[in-house]
């Protein structure tokens, strides 16, 4: 009896130990599985209204002869009709006078973060503009200069310790740059960070702005921006654009960064006559290294390029229209800069008055046509809401870029000729068979898997289903 009892106890003990061991193994396996389970890099939540948005940069000073918020309001119906969703206003704050450049100075030399530049109007005018933009179903973001201030910003007198200094202990512009009209903040100072965060919250609370474009965002510690985003989102969902091109900004702080690289590769493929190799490299890096739910801003012009690096025409020559199409169909959110749709063909003065000459131009209809497709075709939507770019191989890959994007049954196939001669190209479309409509001509195109198309010099086709 005792022997049987002992045997029973031993069996029960063995069973118990085996069960514990199995549970421990299962737990370890689960933990191990968690380590190897893919995780989304982007933690932030994009505002839903940014799903298929386009963006327009407004140079308030040069937009109208008056250079005011009220005068700019008259252009809103036209921008809405063109298909614009986000209005980005260049800095609206008073401009420093000490060490000012030119007669009017740089908007990026901020004298007071909590006030409106009197040249543009007053606070009531600005709030009225924001309300007008919202009433038309559009959104507005402010250009924010957090890296530096004007020399005569009151913070320099009241809190001189909030700025970096030269070895002699003097104020200094941002190191290594010739920005002589500004002085550099020190983001090692907690009180300075709190002030800047509160200033950003002020415009969301008081004027109901929808977010910010942040100047030289990469010069400022990422943990500052991470906290800013959380505090702004606590007020309302915001949209944040970084003037930078860096993966770490996507995780918690910014919805979108600049795609400077694409601009450079497009210039290489057009006026620099380097062919499409750089563009192919760009697309490979976009697919391989950019988080799926991150946004990239694509453009053929902006205030920096226009002011200091030529015009849309000089930068892309005869290939400009092909570049405009490319920027609209690749992964990203397309930008239009003030006057592009009117064929702006000169560099606007940056420190002085230089009004845009508004006139009818084919680019207005072209942008309208391009942007009309984006909300209707989910393949073109932003981030993970849109379709991935899949390369379509062809027999003229030194000149023709072709790819597909598909989302929920919506498909686009761009075929773009980056050369100054017509090209007949054969596409390997065995995975894209079917009937499509060429977007610009409305011609029906049937893809059978081994299809031959002719594309004009610097020409483009966008097949849509």
C-alpha positions as CSV (number, residue, x, y, z in Angstrom):
1,X,0.0,0.0,0.0
2,X,2.8,2.4,1.0
3,X,4.7,1.4,-2.1
4,X,1.7,2.1,-4.3
5,X,1.1,5.5,-2.6
6,X,4.7,6.5,-3.1
7,X,4.5,5.5,-6.7
8,X,1.3,7.6,-7.1
9,X,3.0,10.6,-5.4
10,X,6.0,10.3,-7.7
11,X,3.7,10.1,-10.8
12,X,1.7,13.2,-9.6
13,X,4.9,15.1,-8.9
14,X,6.4,14.2,-12.3
15,X,3.1,15.3,-13.9
16,X,3.1,18.6,-12.0
17,X,6.7,19.3,-12.9
18,X,6.2,18.5,-16.5
19,X,3.1,20.8,-16.6
20,X,5.0,23.6,-15.0
21,X,7.9,23.1,-17.4
22,X,5.4,23.1,-20.4
23,X,3.8,26.3,-19.1
24,X,7.3,27.9,-18.7
25,X,8.2,26.8,-22.2
26,X,5.0,28.2,-23.6
27,X,5.6,31.5,-21.8
28,X,9.1,31.7,-23.0
29,X,8.0,30.8,-26.5
30,X,5.3,33.6,-26.3
31,X,7.9,36.1,-25.1
32,X,10.3,35.0,-27.8
33,X,7.5,35.3,-30.4
34,X,6.8,38.9,-29.3
35,X,10.4,39.7,-29.9
36,X,10.2,38.5,-33.5
37,X,6.7,39.7,-34.3
38,X,6.9,42.7,-36.7
39,X,5.8,46.0,-35.2
40,X,4.8,49.2,-36.9
41,X,7.5,51.9,-36.4
42,X,5.1,54.8,-36.5
43,X,3.4,55.2,-33.1
44,X,1.5,58.4,-33.7
45,X,-2.0,58.6,-35.2
46,X,-2.4,60.7,-38.3
47,X,-5.4,62.9,-38.3
48,X,-8.0,61.2,-40.5
49,X,-8.4,64.3,-42.7
50,X,-4.8,63.8,-43.9
51,X,-5.7,60.5,-45.5
52,X,-5.6,61.7,-49.1
53,X,-4.6,65.3,-48.6
54,X,-2.5,67.6,-50.8
55,X,-0.6,70.7,-49.5
56,X,0.0,74.3,-50.6
57,X,2.7,76.7,-49.3
58,X,1.5,80.3,-49.0
59,X,4.1,83.1,-49.1
60,X,1.8,85.7,-47.5
61,X,4.1,88.7,-48.2
62,X,4.4,88.0,-52.0
63,X,1.0,86.4,-52.6
64,X,-0.9,89.6,-53.2
65,X,0.0,93.3,-53.8
66,X,-1.4,94.0,-50.4
67,X,0.5,91.2,-48.7
68,X,-2.3,90.7,-46.1
69,X,-4.4,87.8,-44.7
70,X,-7.6,89.5,-46.0
71,X,-6.2,89.8,-49.5
72,X,-5.1,86.2,-49.5
73,X,-8.6,85.1,-48.5
74,X,-9.8,85.9,-52.1
75,X,-7.6,83.1,-53.4
76,X,-9.1,80.4,-51.2
77,X,-11.9,79.4,-53.6
78,X,-9.4,78.9,-56.4
79,X,-7.1,76.8,-54.3
80,X,-10.1,74.7,-53.1
81,X,-11.1,74.2,-56.7
82,X,-7.5,73.2,-57.6
83,X,-7.8,70.3,-55.0
84,X,-5.8,71.7,-52.1
85,X,-6.5,70.4,-48.6
86,X,-3.8,71.8,-46.4
87,X,-2.8,75.5,-46.4
88,X,0.7,76.0,-45.0
89,X,1.3,79.6,-44.1
90,X,4.9,80.8,-44.0
91,X,5.8,82.4,-40.6
92,X,3.2,85.0,-39.6
93,X,5.0,86.6,-36.6
94,X,6.6,90.0,-36.3
95,X,10.0,90.1,-37.9
96,X,13.2,91.2,-36.1
97,X,14.7,94.6,-36.9
98,X,18.1,94.2,-35.4
99,X,20.6,92.8,-38.0
100,X,17.6,92.6,-40.4
101,X,18.4,91.5,-44.0
102,X,16.9,93.6,-46.8
103,X,14.1,96.1,-46.2
104,X,11.5,93.8,-44.8
105,X,13.7,91.0,-43.3
106,X,13.2,87.3,-43.1
107,X,10.0,85.8,-41.9
108,X,12.2,83.2,-40.2
109,X,13.6,85.9,-37.8
110,X,10.9,85.8,-35.2
111,X,10.6,88.8,-32.9
112,X,7.5,87.6,-31.0
113,X,6.1,84.0,-31.0
114,X,2.8,85.1,-29.6
115,X,1.9,87.9,-32.0
116,X,1.0,88.6,-35.6
117,X,3.1,90.5,-38.1
118,X,1.3,93.8,-38.5
119,X,2.2,93.9,-42.2
120,X,-0.2,91.0,-42.7
121,X,-3.0,92.2,-40.4
122,X,-3.9,91.6,-36.7
123,X,-5.0,88.6,-34.6
124,X,-8.6,89.0,-35.5
125,X,-7.7,89.0,-39.2
126,X,-5.7,85.8,-38.8
127,X,-8.5,84.0,-36.8
128,X,-10.9,85.0,-39.5
129,X,-8.7,83.5,-42.1
130,X,-8.4,80.2,-40.2
131,X,-12.2,80.1,-39.9
132,X,-12.6,80.8,-43.6
133,X,-10.2,78.0,-44.5
134,X,-12.1,75.6,-42.1
135,X,-15.5,76.6,-43.5
136,X,-14.3,75.5,-47.0
137,X,-13.2,72.1,-45.8
138,X,-9.5,72.8,-45.8
139,X,-7.0,72.9,-42.9
140,X,-4.2,75.3,-42.0
141,X,-0.7,74.7,-40.5
142,X,1.7,77.4,-39.4
143,X,5.4,77.6,-40.2
144,X,7.2,77.5,-36.9
145,X,10.8,78.6,-36.2
146,X,11.8,76.8,-33.0
147,X,15.6,76.7,-33.6
148,X,16.4,80.4,-33.4
149,X,14.9,83.8,-32.9
150,X,15.5,87.4,-33.9
151,X,18.2,89.2,-32.1
152,X,15.6,91.6,-30.6
153,X,13.1,89.0,-29.5
154,X,12.3,89.9,-25.9
155,X,13.5,86.4,-24.8
156,X,17.1,87.5,-25.5
157,X,16.9,90.2,-22.9
158,X,14.7,88.4,-20.4
159,X,16.2,84.9,-20.7
160,X,19.7,85.2,-22.2
161,X,20.6,81.8,-20.7
162,X,18.1,80.2,-23.1
163,X,20.6,80.8,-26.0
164,X,23.8,79.1,-27.1
165,X,26.9,81.3,-26.9
166,X,30.2,81.8,-28.6
167,X,33.4,80.9,-26.6
168,X,33.5,84.6,-25.6
169,X,30.0,84.3,-24.2
170,X,28.1,86.2,-26.9
171,X,24.9,85.4,-28.8
172,X,25.5,83.5,-32.0
173,X,23.6,82.5,-35.2
174,X,23.1,78.8,-35.6
175,X,26.6,77.4,-35.8
176,X,28.1,76.9,-39.2
177,X,25.4,78.9,-41.0
178,X,25.4,82.5,-42.2
179,X,22.1,83.3,-40.7
180,X,23.3,86.6,-39.3
181,X,19.8,87.9,-38.6
182,X,19.0,85.2,-35.9
183,X,20.4,83.8,-32.7
184,X,20.5,80.1,-31.7
185,X,18.4,78.6,-28.9
186,X,19.8,76.1,-26.4
187,X,17.5,73.1,-26.0
188,X,19.4,71.9,-23.0
189,X,17.3,74.4,-21.0
190,X,14.1,72.9,-19.6
191,X,12.5,76.3,-19.1
192,X,13.2,77.2,-22.7
193,X,11.6,74.0,-23.9
194,X,8.4,74.7,-21.9
195,X,8.2,78.2,-23.3
196,X,8.4,77.0,-26.8
197,X,5.9,74.2,-26.2
198,X,3.4,76.6,-24.6
199,X,3.8,79.0,-27.6
200,X,2.9,76.1,-30.0
201,X,-0.1,75.3,-27.9
202,X,-1.2,78.9,-27.8
203,X,-1.9,79.0,-31.6
204,X,-3.8,75.7,-31.5
205,X,-6.0,76.9,-28.6
206,X,-6.5,80.6,-29.5
207,X,-6.6,80.4,-33.3
208,X,-7.6,76.8,-33.9
209,X,-4.7,76.0,-36.3
210,X,-4.4,72.4,-37.3
211,X,-0.6,71.9,-36.9
212,X,2.8,73.1,-37.9
213,X,5.5,73.0,-40.5
214,X,8.7,73.0,-38.4
215,X,11.7,74.8,-39.7
216,X,15.1,72.9,-39.6
217,X,13.4,70.4,-37.3
218,X,16.4,68.1,-37.3
219,X,18.5,70.7,-35.5
220,X,16.3,70.3,-32.4
221,X,16.3,67.2,-30.1
222,X,13.7,64.6,-31.1
223,X,12.5,64.1,-27.6
224,X,11.4,67.8,-27.6
225,X,9.2,67.2,-30.7
226,X,7.9,63.9,-29.2
227,X,6.6,65.7,-26.2
228,X,5.2,68.6,-28.3
229,X,3.2,66.3,-30.4
230,X,1.6,64.6,-27.3
231,X,0.7,67.9,-25.7
232,X,-0.8,69.3,-29.0
233,X,-2.7,66.1,-29.6
234,X,-4.2,66.5,-26.1
235,X,-5.9,69.7,-27.4
236,X,-6.9,68.4,-30.8
237,X,-5.5,66.0,-33.5
238,X,-2.8,68.0,-35.3
239,X,-0.7,67.5,-38.4
240,X,3.1,68.0,-38.2
241,X,5.5,68.5,-41.1
242,X,9.2,68.5,-40.5
243,X,11.7,70.4,-42.7
244,X,14.0,67.4,-42.5
245,X,14.4,63.9,-43.9
246,X,15.0,61.5,-41.0
247,X,13.4,58.2,-39.9
248,X,13.4,59.0,-36.2
249,X,11.1,61.9,-36.6
250,X,8.3,59.7,-37.8
251,X,7.8,57.6,-34.7
252,X,6.1,59.9,-32.3
253,X,6.4,63.5,-33.6
254,X,5.9,64.1,-37.3
255,X,3.3,62.9,-39.8
256,X,5.5,64.0,-42.7
257,X,9.0,65.0,-43.6
258,X,10.4,66.7,-46.7
259,X,11.6,64.5,-49.6
260,X,14.7,66.5,-50.4
261,X,16.3,63.5,-52.0
262,X,13.5,63.1,-54.6
263,X,13.9,66.7,-55.7
264,X,17.7,66.2,-56.2
265,X,17.2,62.9,-58.1
266,X,14.5,64.5,-60.4
267,X,16.9,67.3,-61.1
268,X,19.6,64.8,-61.9
269,X,17.3,62.9,-64.3
270,X,16.3,66.1,-66.2
271,X,18.6,69.1,-66.5
272,X,21.7,67.3,-65.2
273,X,21.2,64.5,-67.8
274,X,22.2,61.7,-65.4
275,X,19.4,59.4,-66.4
276,X,17.0,57.5,-64.2
277,X,19.4,55.6,-62.0
278,X,19.1,58.0,-59.1
279,X,15.3,57.9,-59.3
280,X,15.4,54.1,-59.2
281,X,17.6,54.3,-56.2
282,X,15.2,56.7,-54.5
283,X,12.3,54.4,-55.1
284,X,14.2,51.4,-53.8
285,X,15.1,53.3,-50.6
286,X,11.5,54.5,-50.2
287,X,10.2,51.0,-50.4
288,X,13.0,49.5,-48.2
289,X,13.6,52.0,-45.5
290,X,10.7,54.4,-45.1
291,X,8.1,53.2,-42.6
292,X,4.9,52.1,-44.3
293,X,2.8,54.6,-42.4
294,X,5.0,57.6,-42.8
295,X,4.3,60.5,-45.1
296,X,6.8,62.1,-47.5
297,X,6.2,65.5,-49.0
298,X,7.1,65.6,-52.7
299,X,7.7,68.8,-54.6
300,X,9.1,70.6,-57.6
301,X,9.4,73.9,-55.7
302,X,9.2,75.5,-52.3
303,X,10.3,78.8,-50.8
304,X,13.9,77.6,-50.2
305,X,14.4,76.2,-53.7
306,X,12.7,79.2,-55.4
307,X,14.6,81.8,-53.4
308,X,18.1,80.3,-53.6
309,X,18.3,77.5,-56.1
310,X,16.5,78.6,-59.3
311,X,12.9,78.2,-60.6
312,X,10.8,75.2,-61.4
313,X,11.7,75.8,-65.0
314,X,15.5,76.1,-64.6
315,X,15.6,73.1,-62.2
316,X,13.8,70.7,-64.4
317,X,13.7,72.2,-67.9
318,X,11.7,70.3,-70.5
319,X,11.1,67.5,-67.9
320,X,9.1,69.7,-65.5
321,X,5.7,68.3,-66.3
322,X,7.0,64.7,-66.1
323,X,8.4,65.7,-62.6
324,X,5.0,67.2,-61.6
325,X,3.3,64.0,-62.5
326,X,5.9,61.8,-60.8
327,X,5.6,63.8,-57.6
328,X,1.8,63.2,-57.6
329,X,1.8,59.4,-58.3
330,X,4.7,58.2,-56.1
331,X,4.3,57.5,-52.4
332,X,3.9,60.9,-50.8
333,X,1.9,64.1,-50.5
334,X,2.4,66.6,-53.3
335,X,3.2,70.2,-52.6
336,X,2.5,73.3,-54.6
337,X,4.4,76.5,-53.8
338,X,2.9,80.0,-54.2
339,X,2.7,80.9,-57.9
340,X,3.7,77.6,-59.4
341,X,0.2,77.1,-60.9
342,X,0.6,80.5,-62.6
343,X,3.8,79.5,-64.2
344,X,6.1,81.3,-61.7
345,X,9.4,81.7,-63.7
346,X,11.5,83.8,-61.4
347,X,13.0,83.6,-57.9
348,X,10.9,85.7,-55.6
349,X,12.9,88.1,-53.4
350,X,13.2,86.8,-49.9
351,X,13.8,90.0,-47.8
352,X,11.9,92.5,-49.9
353,X,8.4,93.0,-51.5
354,X,8.1,91.1,-54.8
355,X,4.5,90.3,-55.6
356,X,3.5,87.2,-57.6
357,X,2.2,87.9,-61.1
358,X,-1.1,86.0,-61.2
359,X,-2.1,84.9,-64.7
360,X,-3.8,82.0,-66.4
361,X,-1.4,79.2,-67.1
362,X,-1.8,75.5,-68.2
363,X,-0.2,74.4,-64.9
364,X,-3.4,75.4,-63.0
365,X,-5.5,72.9,-65.0
366,X,-2.8,70.3,-64.7
367,X,-2.7,70.5,-61.0
368,X,-6.4,70.4,-60.8
369,X,-6.5,67.3,-63.0
370,X,-3.8,65.5,-61.0
371,X,-5.3,66.4,-57.6
372,X,-8.8,65.3,-58.7
373,X,-7.6,61.7,-59.0
374,X,-6.1,61.5,-55.5
375,X,-9.3,61.4,-53.4
376,X,-11.0,59.1,-55.9
377,X,-8.3,56.5,-56.2
378,X,-7.2,54.9,-52.9
379,X,-3.9,53.7,-54.5
380,X,-2.7,57.3,-54.3
381,X,-3.6,57.9,-50.7
382,X,-1.0,58.8,-48.1
383,X,1.0,56.4,-46.0
384,X,-0.5,53.0,-45.2
385,X,-3.8,54.2,-46.6
386,X,-2.3,54.1,-50.1
387,X,-0.9,51.4,-52.3
388,X,2.7,50.3,-52.2
389,X,4.9,51.0,-55.3
390,X,5.7,47.8,-57.1
391,X,8.2,48.0,-60.0
392,X,7.0,47.0,-63.4
393,X,10.1,45.8,-65.4
394,X,10.5,47.0,-69.0
395,X,13.0,46.8,-71.8
396,X,14.0,50.5,-71.7
397,X,14.8,50.9,-68.0
398,X,17.5,53.4,-68.8
399,X,14.8,55.9,-69.8
400,X,11.4,54.7,-68.6
401,X,10.2,54.3,-65.0
402,X,7.1,52.2,-64.6
403,X,5.4,50.8,-61.5
404,X,2.0,50.0,-60.1
405,X,0.1,50.9,-57.0
406,X,-3.0,49.1,-55.8
407,X,-5.4,49.5,-52.9
408,X,-8.8,48.0,-52.4
409,X,-9.2,47.3,-56.1
410,X,-8.0,50.7,-57.1
411,X,-5.0,50.6,-59.4
412,X,-2.7,53.1,-61.1
413,X,0.2,52.4,-63.4
414,X,2.5,55.4,-64.2
415,X,4.8,55.1,-67.2
416,X,7.1,58.1,-67.4
417,X,9.8,58.9,-70.0
418,X,12.8,60.7,-68.5
419,X,14.5,61.4,-71.8
420,X,14.3,63.9,-74.6
421,X,13.3,61.4,-77.3
422,X,10.1,59.4,-77.8
423,X,10.5,55.8,-76.5
424,X,8.7,52.6,-77.5
425,X,8.8,50.4,-74.4
426,X,7.6,46.8,-73.7
427,X,6.2,46.3,-70.2
428,X,6.1,43.1,-68.2
429,X,2.5,43.5,-66.9
430,X,1.6,39.8,-66.3
431,X,0.4,40.8,-62.8
432,X,-1.5,43.8,-63.9
433,X,-3.6,42.4,-66.8
434,X,-6.9,44.1,-67.6
435,X,-8.5,47.2,-69.0
436,X,-7.4,50.7,-67.9
437,X,-8.1,54.3,-68.8
438,X,-5.2,56.6,-69.6
439,X,-5.9,59.5,-67.3
440,X,-4.9,62.4,-69.5
441,X,-6.4,61.2,-72.8
442,X,-9.3,58.9,-71.6
443,X,-8.1,56.3,-74.0
444,X,-8.8,52.7,-73.0
445,X,-5.7,50.5,-72.7
446,X,-5.8,46.8,-72.4
447,X,-2.8,45.2,-70.7
448,X,-2.2,41.6,-71.7
449,X,1.1,40.9,-69.9
450,X,3.6,41.8,-72.6
451,X,2.5,45.2,-73.7
452,X,4.2,47.8,-76.1
453,X,3.6,51.5,-75.5
454,X,5.1,54.6,-77.1
455,X,5.7,57.5,-74.7
456,X,6.7,60.9,-76.1
457,X,9.9,62.9,-75.1
458,X,9.6,63.8,-71.4
459,X,6.1,62.2,-71.7
460,X,3.9,60.3,-69.3
461,X,1.0,58.0,-69.1
462,X,-1.0,57.2,-66.0
463,X,-3.2,54.1,-66.4
464,X,-6.1,54.0,-64.0
465,X,-8.5,51.3,-62.8
